[in-house]
């Protein structure tokens, strides 16, 4: 911005104040226009970020809901295998039913958009309630990721401990006959550990579902979101009829 001297000399205080007032008014108008443009830009950017976060929440909810269904199915399969192992150790006649696992065709629940916003330092553009809600989802997903990675490591141990048992000729179930009880017990212990970690991942998925549903409903209070997570967990577990081993 350029400030030009008056075309005519200043001969009185009145001329001085008129000239200074003109300069100040021009500066205020320029600053106001600049701030208006900046406000409009920030408002547009905030709107885009909220749209992206909303789409991410919807995708995370879908992935978590599928994860609940898949984990519930897999845990029921593993519970049958545990029962078959226990029967083999006790030398009773129980056999797991001939079932196989469905393919996992969904993404793991994640929040890359929110994490990118934090990394870029643009979280300050968002309303405080959006920051609170997304921070809660981030915490829940971090807890889930830790347990999920533990579960993957345990599955490697499970393959090592139980991989030598052949399949029964009539089904996809394992044949535990003619094996040393020590081998069966080692497999059983590893399978229980895998089951319990899988159960933890299931609960984490349910918590993600509860949190996302709460946020979708407009909830921003952390205590209220936590209450809804607990309610979702109790309701879903009661429907699945699954327990820790």
N, C-alpha and C positions, 0 to 999 in steps of 0.2 A: 504494500500500500504506500502511495506517495502522498505527502502533505505539501501543498504548494503555498507559498506566501501570498498574502492578499494583493490584488491588482493595484489597490490604492493604499497609501500609507495609513497607519493607525494613528489617529490624531486625538483620540479620547479614550477614556476607560470604556465607554459604550462600544466603540469600534473593537476594542480589545476583547471584551466579553462576547460580542457577536462572533468574532473570528474564532475564539476558543470554543464557543458553543458549537459552531459549525464543525470544527475538527472533532470534538468529542462525539457529536451525533453521528458523524460519518464512521468513526471508529466503532461505536456501538452497533450501528447497522451492519457493518462488515463482520464484526464478531458474531452478531446474532445470526447472520446468514450462514457463516461457517459452522456454528454450533448446530443450526437446523439441519444442514447437510449431514453433519456427523451423527446427529440423533437419528435421522432417517436411515442412514447406513447401518448403524448399530441395531436399530429396530428390525430392519430387514434381515440382518445376520442372525439376530436372536430368533426370529421366526423360522429361519431355515434350520438352525440348530435344534429347535424344539420339534420340528417336523421329522428330522433325522432320528432324534431320540425316541419319538413316538413310534416310528417304524421299527426301530431296534427293540423296543419293549414288546411289541407285538410278536416279532420273530423269536425273541428270547422266551416268551410265554409258550409259543407253539413248540419250540424245541424242548423246553422243560416238561411240558405235558406229555410229549411223546416219550421223553426219558423216563417219566414215572411209569407209563404203560409198559415200556420195554423192560425196565428194571424189575417191575413187579412180576412180569412173566418169567424172567431169568431166575429170580429168586425162588419162584415156585418150582422150577425145574431143579434148582440146586437143592432145595429142601427135600425133594423126592430122592435125589442121589444120596443125600446125607442119611435119609431113612433107610435106603438100601444098604449103605455101608454099615450102619448100626446093626441091621438085621444079619448081615454077613458075619460081623464080629460075634454076634450072639448066636450065630448058626440057626437062625430062623428063616422062614420061607419068603420074606418080603422082597419084592423086586420093583424098581422104579418103572413107571409106565413108559412105553416107547414113544417119546416125544423129542422134537428137535427145536433148536432156537431159531426164531425168525431173523432175517438180516436187519442190521441196524442202518436205517436209511435217513437219518436226521443229523443235524449238526449238534455239537455240544453247546449248551447255553453259554452265551458270551456277550460282552458289552464293548466291542471295539470302538464304536462311535464315541461313547462317553470317555473312554480312556484317551482317545485321540484329542478330544476337546480339552481334557485336563493337560495333556502334554503341550498343546498349542497355547495354553494360557487363556482360552476364551470362555472358561467356565464363569468368569465374572459377568459375562453378558446375560447369563441365565437368571431367572427369578430364583430367590433363595429356596423356595419349596422344591424346585426342580433339582437343585444341587443336593438337597437333603435326600430326596428320593433316589437319585442315581448313586449317591454315595452308599446308601443302604444296599442297593442291588450289587454294587461292586464288592462290598464286604461279603455278602452271601455267596457270590460267584467265586471269590477267592477261597473261601472255606471249602466250597464244593470241589474246586480244582485240586486242592491238596489231597482230599480224600480220594478223588478219582485217580490221581497218579499213584497213590498207595495201593488202590485196588488193582491197577494194571501190574504193579510189581508183584502183588500177591498171586495174580493169575499165572505169572511165570513160575512161581514156586509150586502152584497147583499142578501145572503141566509136568513139572519134574517129579512131584510126589505121586501123582495119579495117572501119569501117561502110559504106564506099562500095562494097565489093565485092558484086556481085549474087549471088543464089543460082543454082546450076546448075538448068536446067529439069528434070533427072531426079532431083534429090534435094535434101536440105536443106544440102548442102555449098556452099561459096562458089566462085564462078567467078573464078579468078585469071588467066585469059587476057586478052590485049589490055590489060594494065596495065603502067605503067612500072615497071622493076625497082627504082627508088628507093622507090616507094610500097610495093612488096612487101617490101622490106627493112625499111622503117620499121614495117610491120605485124608482120613476123616478130620484130623486136627487142622490140616491146611485148608480143607474145604470149608470148615466152619469159619476159619479166619477170613477166607475169601467171601463167604456168605455175609458175614457181619460187616465187612467193608462195603460190600454191595448194598447192604441194607442202609448203611450210612449215606451212600450216594443217592439212594432212593429218597431218603428223608431230605437231603439237600435239594434234590430236584423239586420235591413238594414245597419246600420253603421258598424256592425261587418262584414257583407258581403262585403261592400265597402273596408274596411281595409284589409280583407283577400285577396280579388282580387288584390288589389294594391301590397301587399307583394308577392303574387304569381307571379306577373308580374315583380318582382325584385325592386320595389320602396322602398327606405329607407329614403327619405327626409320626415320629419314629416309634413311640410306644404303641400307637394304634396299629401301625404296620406290623410290628412284632406280634401283637395280639392276633391279627388276621393270619399271620404265618402259622401261629400255633393252632388256630382253629382249622386251617386248611390241612395241617399235618394230622391232627386227630381224626378229622373226617375221612381223609383218604386212607390212612392206615387201618381204620375200622372197616373200610370197604374191602381192602386187600386181604385182611386176615393174615398178616405176616408178623412174625415175632423174631427177635434176636435168637441166635442159636447158642 
